[in-house]
Amino acid sequence: MNMETLEFIIYPDGRVKETVTGIVGSSCQEVTAAIETQLGQVVSQENTSEYYSQAVNQSARATNQASFSNW
């Protein structure tokens, strides 16, 4: 399991660069929405490859059948 991280770089002119890692898909926007509202206007946004990835869900089903014959 990957660690979810948010990294903020605050530049001297007041700009803030936010980098999100470890969150697959568009759910990163849900995680950062409240923070971005407090920071101010979003000037640009770049999606990483993780944004376009899909979470992997694995499931397995096993069926057992036993039969007996009376010879």
C-alpha positions in Angstrom: 0.0 0.0 0.0 1.4 3.4 -1.0 1.7 6.3 1.4 -0.5 9.2 0.6 1.4 12.5 0.8 0.7 16.2 0.1 3.7 18.4 -0.4 3.5 22.2 -0.4 6.2 24.5 -1.6 5.6 28.2 -0.7 7.6 30.6 -2.9 8.7 34.1 -1.7 6.2 35.8 -4.0 3.3 33.9 -2.3 2.7 31.2 -4.9 2.1 27.7 -3.5 2.9 24.6 -5.4 1.0 21.5 -4.2 2.0 18.0 -5.1 -0.1 15.0 -4.3 1.3 11.4 -4.4 0.0 8.0 -3.5 -3.7 8.8 -4.3 -5.0 7.0 -7.4 -7.6 8.5 -9.6 -9.5 11.7 -9.3 -10.1 11.4 -5.5 -7.0 13.6 -5.0 -9.2 16.5 -6.0 -11.6 15.7 -3.1 -8.7 15.5 -0.7 -7.2 18.9 -1.7 -10.4 20.9 -2.3 -10.7 22.4 1.2 -7.0 23.3 1.3 -7.1 25.0 -2.1 -10.2 27.0 -1.0 -8.2 28.3 1.9 -5.1 29.0 -0.1 -6.9 31.1 -2.8 -7.2 31.0 -6.6 -5.8 28.0 -8.4 -3.8 29.3 -11.4 -2.9 26.0 -13.0 -3.2 22.3 -12.5 -1.3 19.3 -13.9 -2.5 15.8 -13.5 0.1 13.1 -12.8 0.0 9.5 -14.1 -1.6 8.5 -10.8 -4.6 10.6 -11.7 -5.3 8.5 -14.8 -4.6 5.2 -13.0 -7.4 3.0 -11.6 -7.4 1.3 -8.3 -6.9 -2.5 -8.5 -9.6 -4.5 -6.9 -9.2 -8.2 -6.7 -11.8 -10.7 -5.8 -11.8 -14.5 -5.8 -14.6 -17.0 -5.7 -14.1 -20.7 -5.2 -16.8 -23.4 -5.6 -16.4 -26.8 -4.2 -18.6 -29.7 -5.2 -18.4 -33.1 -3.7 -20.4 -36.1 -4.9 -20.5 -39.7 -3.6 -21.6 -42.8 -5.5 -23.0 -45.9 -3.9 -21.4 -48.8 -5.9 
